[in-house]
C-alpha cells in the first residue's frame, strides 16, 4: 500500500462534502481548536467531516437549527448522526449503525496539560432509545498509511476509545483529558455506534481543545476521584473526595462497552466486575467535576 499523508487519507475516506483538512497548530494561546458548527461551509473547509463506517449511505453531518435540536438543549447548528434511516416516511432503525465525526488535526503542546471539551446529547425518537458513543484520539502517524474505509474500521476496532458513554438526553458539557498525547499531532473522532434497535440522534456542539492549567482534567476530576482495588476481582470502588459520580462505563480492549452503571450524583460508587473476563479495561468516570478515564485490571 502506498504511503499517504493523513490529509490525503482523510479525503479518500470522507464523503464528497468533506474537503481536505487543514492543520491546526498551537501558538501562544490556550485555545488550540474551537468549533461551534454555525458556518456549515467553514466547518467542512476547516477539516471536519463525517464518516459512513457502516456503509448505509448516511454519515455524521452538520444539522441546521430546528425544534428537535432546541428540544435537546442546544442553540444554533450542531453536528449530528442518527442510528436509523427514513424509508417511505417511516423511521427504520439500524442496529448495526456506525457513523463518526472527525476533527481536523491539531498539535498538542509537549509541556502542558490539554483537554477537549464539548456539549453532547442523545435524543430518543421512542421511549427507551439511547445514543451510545465513543471518543477516539488518533495520532496522525497511525493513519498515514491507511487509504480505505475497511482498513480504518479495523484500526479503530484495534484501539481503545479514551471514553465511551451513553449520551444524556439534554445537552451536557463533557471534558476529556488529552495530556497523555502531549507533543503529538492528533485528531479527535466521535463514533456513534453500539446502538440498540431503537432510533435516536446523537448531537455534538461547541468543541474546544485547550491547553494550560485550565485544561487539566486530572486536576479537575481524576485528582478528586480514587479507584480501588486495582487490580480487582469482584467490586471496584469509586470514591469522590470533592466530586459526585454520575456514571461509570467500562470498555474492553476491542472498544466494546461491557458495563455501564448510572449513579445519582454519589460520593461513593461501587461497580460489580465479577462477571467480566480477566484482562485490562478502560474505565470512564463521569462526575459533576468532569469526565476522566483510568485503566483497570480484572483478575
PyMOL commands that set and color helices and strands:
alter all, ss='L'
color gray80, all
select helices_A, chain A and resi 6-13+40-45+67-71+140-142+149-157+179-181+213-215+217-220+222-224
alter helices_A, ss='H'
color red, helices_A
select strands_A, chain A and resi 23-24+31-35+49-52+61-63+78-82+84-87+90-93+99-102+105-107+114-124+132-139+163-166+172-177+185-192+200-211+225-228+235-240+245-251+257-266+268-272+279-287+290-298
alter strands_A, ss='S'
color yellow, strands_A
deselect
rebuild
show_as cartoon
